[in-house]
Amino acid sequence: MKKVLIATVKPFAPAAISQMKELLTQAGYDMQLLEKYPDTETLKKAVQDADALIVRSDKVTPEILNAAKNLKIVVRAGAGYDNIDLPAATEKNIVVMNTPGQNANAVAELVLGMMVYMARNRFNGQPGIELKDKTIGIHAYGNVGKNVARIAKGFDMQVVAHDPYVSSEIVERDGIKDYEEVEDMYRNSQYVSLHIPATPQTIKSINYDLLKLMPENAVLINTARKEIIDEDGLIKLMEERPDFKYISDIAPDKKDEFEERFGERVFFTPKKMGAQTAEANINAGVAAVKQIIDYFENGNTTYKLN
């Protein structure tokens, strides 16, 4: 009997666990659950005899992989996978997958929710502004970006995008203006929503020179990764431009400095909230289980990352 370990410091919702267990039981697999574990040693011990591992934001390091003698597959229940050491997994012939798209609507709704919150001055009783007719630039037109576009259109916003990996035909087919040059999108967007991964090419790429192009009363929204922001450059820009606001689902390294200097012009969720809905929780967890079963039973590697 194959053993599937679900190891999450940030647990799945009970409804998700129930559905995941039902699927695994029907397939004849043994599900082991490790939630809110205190340290790496606990995970190392639990993963020793696991054939498959499901994680959320939990770090899967070479140390963890070396302890997992039977491990064949790791699935990240979510889109981002920089918490998993892909080269180390590849060296040990362990397949790594993610579950793209399962959290996309939840993240997109958070983007618009934070935008409304800031546009209405945090609901402090003072007059705010409307999102209608404002332009939002979507930096990376993937699963989340497409959902942001869909919801923003419902607010009657003007939607534009930049993504060098998605053809203009796909973007424009959705009724969205595609900017080939990223600078042009920033120059013409009062709001920019970030959905790029953290890679050697993108780390600190959202910098002073790019952000200074944004028009008056600009707002930057980050539900991607904190590493893509050049924090020193953003601080410099916000010092020069009292109209600029920054809202993020990932607290920056210099969170205290941002809050002390810029007060209500910044907002950071207490913890990453993008995927924190019941629906996204269930979708990602169930997708992870289905992918593991499909891999073992049929050799399907559709979402393989390494």
Secondary structure by P-SEA (a helix, b strand, c coil): cbbbbbcccccccaaaaaaaaaaaaaabbbbbbbcccccaaaaaaaaccccbbbbccccccaaaaaacccccccccccccccccaaaaaaaacbbbbbbcccaaaaaaaaaaaaaaaaaaccccccbbbbcccbbbbbccccaaaaaaaaaaaaaccccccccccccaaaaaaacbbbbccaaaaaacccbbbbbccccccccccccaaaaaacccbbbbbbcccccccaaaaaaaaaaacccbbbbccccccaaaaaaacccccccccccccccccaaaaaaaaaaaaaaaaaaaaccccccccc
